[in-house]
Amino acid sequence: MSLVVLSFSLCANDYELGHGYKVNDSLHIGGYFSTDYTFTNNNNQFELDDVAILAYGNLTPQFSYFFELEAAPFYTKNFSENLSQTNTKFHYERVYLDYSHSEILNVRVGKQITPIGYWNLEPINVLRDTSSNPLYSFKMFPKLLTGIDLYGYLDDKNTLNYHLFVQKNNDLDEDYINIKNDSFIGLTLNYEWDEYLDFGTSLGQYKTKETDDTVNFIQLNARFNVYPWLIQTEFAYNDIDNTLTNDTSYQLSGYVQGKYDITQKHALISRYEYYKDSKFDTTNQIAIFGYSYRPQYSISIKAEYQIHSESTHDKAILSFSVLF
């Protein structure tokens, strides 16, 4: 936290909100936080959800790095039960080194975002259109990987992008990942049809540590962006084999989200989510209606109401987040 506080005391010429403090080309320091207030039928709760410290920079013209520590949820207050909890332990969310060779081939080594779809590539709350995350985004594949990612463009026009990633070891920080695994391999392709439309697919396999499942997955995504509209969708299918019990099952999940910009600062958002797990014979559907106010790029105020297929899970969320 001291690094975040320090950034406010540094001279204005070297600091820009949302881009951190530039010490030199080799070191930028920044951070972010997000808060949310959740209302349900039987509970009201406040969370200082994410508190993060960032450091990044260029070491040479070809080598760069990124470092992120995060604590979440940092502080929680349950007003219905008058209970509070503080979690000040920071975890390694991203720690990686980038090597830029050419438009065709680049290499990223370390703990990094799994390069699948759209939602997973925006890990910072302030940059998202809603405070809540689709079930798809944390149920279907590990959000992070500790390994190597080869990426670049496969054509001269830079319209066909690929990622080939591999992990054959434990995660750098297993207390801070949605699906613990020690084997994760995948291929992602994304094609930019024109300035308004892009679509892609991912496929691969991972092996879970806690349940000893082998999961083969395929994912599809598409996005249409013509101001004032932005419509995007992502779906994934998991084929699951358990090596201990010889049981097989599947998961299917996805979402369709639309955003309409009333102005450059005000937007309306709606989203439909679907999740099915054959092993537990569960199906969840969620409809979300939201509003976003972004006075500038690095500050976001959002409100949303969720309607669940199980009405007892209906909730409203207000949030405020800042990227330093």
C-alpha positions in Angstrom: 0.0 0.0 0.0 2.9 2.4 0.7 3.7 2.4 -3.0 0.2 3.5 -3.9 0.3 6.3 -1.2 3.7 7.4 -2.5 2.3 7.9 -6.0 0.1 10.7 -4.8 2.9 12.6 -3.3 5.1 12.6 -6.4 5.2 15.6 -8.8 2.4 16.0 -11.3 4.7 16.0 -14.3 5.6 12.4 -13.7 2.2 11.1 -12.6 -0.9 10.5 -14.6 -4.0 9.0 -13.1 -4.6 5.6 -14.7 -1.0 5.3 -15.9 0.9 5.4 -12.6 4.1 7.2 -11.8 7.0 7.0 -14.2 10.3 6.7 -12.5 12.0 6.0 -15.8 11.5 3.8 -18.8 12.3 0.8 -16.8 9.9 1.5 -13.9 6.3 2.6 -13.7 4.5 2.3 -10.4 0.7 2.2 -10.0 -2.2 0.4 -8.5 -5.9 0.1 -8.2 -8.7 -0.6 -5.8 -12.4 -1.4 -6.1 -15.3 -1.3 -3.6 -18.8 -2.7 -3.9 -21.9 -2.6 -1.8 -24.2 -5.7 -2.2 -27.9 -5.8 -1.4 -29.8 -9.1 -1.1 -33.1 -10.1 0.5 -31.4 -11.0 3.8 -28.0 -9.4 3.7 -26.2 -6.1 3.1 -22.5 -6.2 2.7 -19.6 -3.8 1.9 -16.3 -4.9 0.4 -13.1 -3.2 -0.3 -12.6 -5.9 -2.9 -9.3 -5.5 -4.7 -6.3 -3.6 -3.6 -3.3 -4.0 -5.9 0.2 -2.7 -6.5 1.6 -2.6 -10.0 5.2 -2.2 -11.4 6.2 -2.5 -15.0 8.6 -1.2 -17.6 11.1 -1.8 -20.4 14.4 -3.4 -19.6 15.7 -3.2 -23.2 14.0 -2.5 -26.5 13.0 -6.2 -26.6 12.6 -7.1 -23.0 9.8 -5.8 -20.7 8.3 -7.0 -17.4 5.1 -6.7 -15.4 4.6 -7.3 -11.6 1.3 -7.2 -9.7 0.5 -7.9 -6.1 -3.1 -8.1 -5.0 -5.2 -8.6 -1.9 -8.8 -9.5 -2.2 -11.2 -9.1 -0.5 -9.1 -6.6 1.5 -11.9 -5.7 3.9 -15.5 -7.0 4.3 -18.3 -5.6 6.5 -21.5 -7.6 6.8 -24.1 -5.2 8.2 -26.8 -7.8 8.6 -24.7 -9.8 11.1 -22.5 -6.9 12.2 -19.3 -8.8 11.3 -16.2 -7.5 9.7 -13.1 -9.2 8.3 -9.7 -7.9 7.0 -7.4 -9.7 4.7 -4.1 -7.8 4.2 -2.1 -10.7 2.6 -1.0 -9.8 -0.9 -0.7 -12.5 -3.5 1.2 -12.8 -6.8 -1.4 -12.2 -9.5 1.0 -11.5 -12.4 4.7 -11.8 -12.5 6.1 -12.2 -16.0 8.9 -11.3 -18.5 8.1 -10.4 -22.1 10.5 -10.9 -25.1 9.4 -9.1 -28.3 11.0 -10.7 -31.3 8.8 -9.8 -34.2 5.1 -9.4 -35.2 5.0 -13.1 -35.7 6.7 -14.3 -32.5 6.8 -13.0 -29.0 7.4 -14.8 -25.7 5.9 -14.3 -22.3 7.3 -16.3 -19.3 5.9 -16.3 -15.8 2.5 -16.0 -14.1 0.1 -14.3 -16.5 -3.4 -13.9 -17.6 -4.7 -16.9 -19.6 -5.2 -15.4 -23.1 -8.7 -16.6 -23.7 -11.6 -14.5 -25.0 -12.4 -10.9 -23.8 -13.4 -10.9 -20.2 -10.4 -12.7 -18.9 -8.1 -10.2 -20.6 -9.5 -7.4 -18.5 -8.6 -8.4 -14.9 -9.0 -4.9 -13.4 -12.5 -4.0 -12.2 -12.4 -0.4 -13.3 -12.0 -1.3 -16.9 -15.0 -3.7 -17.0 -18.6 -2.7 -17.8 -20.1 -4.5 -14.8 -18.8 -5.2 -11.3 -19.9 -8.8 -11.3 -18.1 -11.4 -13.4 -20.0 -14.0 -15.5 -20.0 -17.5 -14.2 -18.2 -18.5 -17.4 -15.2 -16.4 -16.5 -14.2 -18.4 -13.4 -15.9 -21.8 -13.8 -14.6 -23.0 -17.1 -10.8 -22.6 -17.2 -7.9 -21.3 -15.0 -7.9 -17.5 -15.2 -4.1 -17.5 -14.7 -1.3 -19.7 -15.8 2.3 -20.0 -14.6 4.2 -21.0 -17.7 5.1 -19.8 -21.2 3.0 -18.1 -23.9 4.1 -17.8 -27.5 2.0 -15.2 -29.4 1.9 -12.9 -32.4 0.2 -12.4 -35.8 0.0 -15.0 -38.5 -0.7 -12.7 -41.4 0.8 -9.5 -42.9 -2.2 -7.4 -42.1 -2.1 -8.2 -38.4 -5.7 -9.5 -38.4 -5.1 -13.1 -37.2 -3.7 -13.3 -33.7 -2.6 -16.5 -32.0 -1.5 -17.6 -28.5 0.1 -21.0 -27.7 0.5 -21.5 -24.0 1.8 -24.3 -21.8 2.0 -24.9 -18.0 3.6 -28.1 -16.7 4.1 -27.2 -13.0 2.3 -25.8 -10.0 0.9 -22.2 -10.0 3.3 -19.6 -8.6 0.7 -18.8 -5.9 -1.8 -21.6 -5.5 -3.8 -19.7 -2.9 -4.8 -17.2 -5.6 -6.2 -19.0 -8.5 -9.7 -20.2 -9.3 -8.8 -23.7 -10.5 -5.6 -25.3 -9.1 -3.8 -27.3 -11.7 -0.4 -28.6 -12.6 -0.9 -29.1 -16.4 -2.5 -26.6 -18.7 -2.1 -26.3 -22.5 -4.1 -24.3 -25.0 -4.2 -22.6 -28.4 -6.1 -19.4 -29.0 -6.9 -17.8 -32.4 -8.7 -14.4 -32.9 -9.5 -12.8 -36.2 -10.3 -9.1 -36.7 -12.7 -9.1 -39.7 -12.8 -5.3 -39.8 -12.7 -2.4 -37.3 -16.2 -3.4 -36.1 -16.2 -7.2 -35.8 -13.8 -9.8 -34.4 -14.2 -13.4 -33.4 -12.1 -16.2 -32.1 -11.8 -19.6 -30.6 -9.7 -21.5 -28.0 -9.1 -25.1 -27.3 -7.0 -27.1 -24.9 -6.7 -29.2 -21.8 -6.0 -28.8 -18.1 -5.7 -31.2 -15.2 -7.1 -30.2 -11.8 -5.2 -30.9 -8.6 -8.1 -31.0 -6.1 -10.5 -33.3 -8.0 -8.0 -35.1 -10.3 -10.1 -34.2 -13.4 -8.8 -34.1 -17.0 -10.7 -31.3 -18.7 -10.8 -30.8 -22.5 -12.3 -27.5 -23.5 -13.4 -25.5 -26.5 -14.3 -21.9 -26.4 -15.9 -19.4 -28.9 -16.1 -15.6 -28.7 -17.4 -12.8 -30.9 -17.6 -9.0 -30.6 -19.4 -6.3 -32.6 -18.5 -2.7 -31.8 -20.1 0.2 -33.6 -20.6 3.3 -31.5 -22.8 3.6 -29.4 -23.3 -0.2 -29.4 -20.9 -2.9 -28.1 -22.1 -6.5 -28.2 -20.0 -9.4 -27.1 -20.5 -13.1 -26.4 -18.3 -15.9 -25.1 -19.2 -19.6 -24.6 -17.2 -22.6 -23.5 -17.8 -26.4 -23.3 -15.8 -28.6 -21.0 -15.6 -32.4 -21.4 -14.5 -33.8 -18.0 -12.9 -37.2 -17.2 -12.1 -38.2 -13.7 -9.2 -40.6 -13.5 -10.0 -41.9 -10.0 -13.7 -42.8 -10.5 -13.8 -43.1 -14.3 -16.8 -40.8 -14.3 -17.4 -38.4 -17.2 -19.4 -35.2 -17.2 -19.6 -31.9 -18.9 -19.9 -28.1 -18.3 -21.5 -25.6 -20.6 -21.4 -21.9 -19.9 -21.4 -18.5 -21.6 -22.9 -15.0 -21.8 -24.1 -12.4 -24.2 -23.6 -8.8 -23.1 -24.7 -5.5 -24.7 -23.6 -2.0 -23.9 -25.2 1.2 -25.1 -23.3 4.4 -24.6 -25.7 7.2 -23.8 -22.8 9.6 -23.9 -19.0 9.0 -23.6 -19.4 8.9 -19.8 -22.8 7.2 -19.3 -23.7 3.7 -20.5 -26.5 1.1 -20.0 -25.5 -2.6 -19.9 -27.4 -5.8 -20.0 -26.2 -9.4 -19.8 -27.6 -12.9 -20.0 -25.6 -15.8 -18.5 -26.0 -19.5 -18.7 -24.2 -22.3 -16.8 -24.9 -26.0 -16.7 -22.9 -28.7 -14.8 -24.0 -32.3 -15.6 -22.1 -33.8 -12.7 -24.1 -31.9 -10.1 -27.2 -31.7 -12.3 -27.3 -27.9 -11.9 -28.4 -25.1 -14.3 -28.1 -21.4 -13.5 -29.4 -18.5 -15.6 -28.8 -14.9 -14.7 -30.1 -11.7 -16.3 -28.3 -8.4 -15.4 -29.3 -4.8 -16.0 -26.7 -2.2 -15.2 -25.6 1.4 -15.5 -22.0 2.7 -15.7 -20.7 6.2 -15.1 -17.1 6.8 -16.1 -16.0 10.4 -15.5 -12.7 9.5 -16.9 -10.9 6.4 -18.2 -9.5 5.4 -14.8 -12.6 6.0 -12.6 -15.7 4.0 -12.7 -19.0 4.1 -10.8 -21.4 1.2 -11.6 -24.8 -0.1 -10.5 -26.4 -3.4 -11.5 -29.4 -5.6 -10.6 -29.2 -9.4 -11.0 -32.2 -11.7 -11.6 -31.3 -15.3 -11.0 -33.2 -18.5 -12.0 -33.2 -19.1 -8.2 -34.8 -15.9 -7.0 -33.3 -16.2 -3.5 -29.9 -15.2 -5.2 -31.2 -12.0 -6.7 -29.1 -9.0 -5.7 -28.2 -5.4 -6.4 -24.6 -4.1 -6.5 -23.1 -0.6 -6.3 -19.4 -0.2 -7.0 -16.7 2.4 -7.1 -13.2 1.7 -8.5 -10.1 3.6 -9.4 -6.9 2.8 -11.4 -4.0 4.9 -10.3 
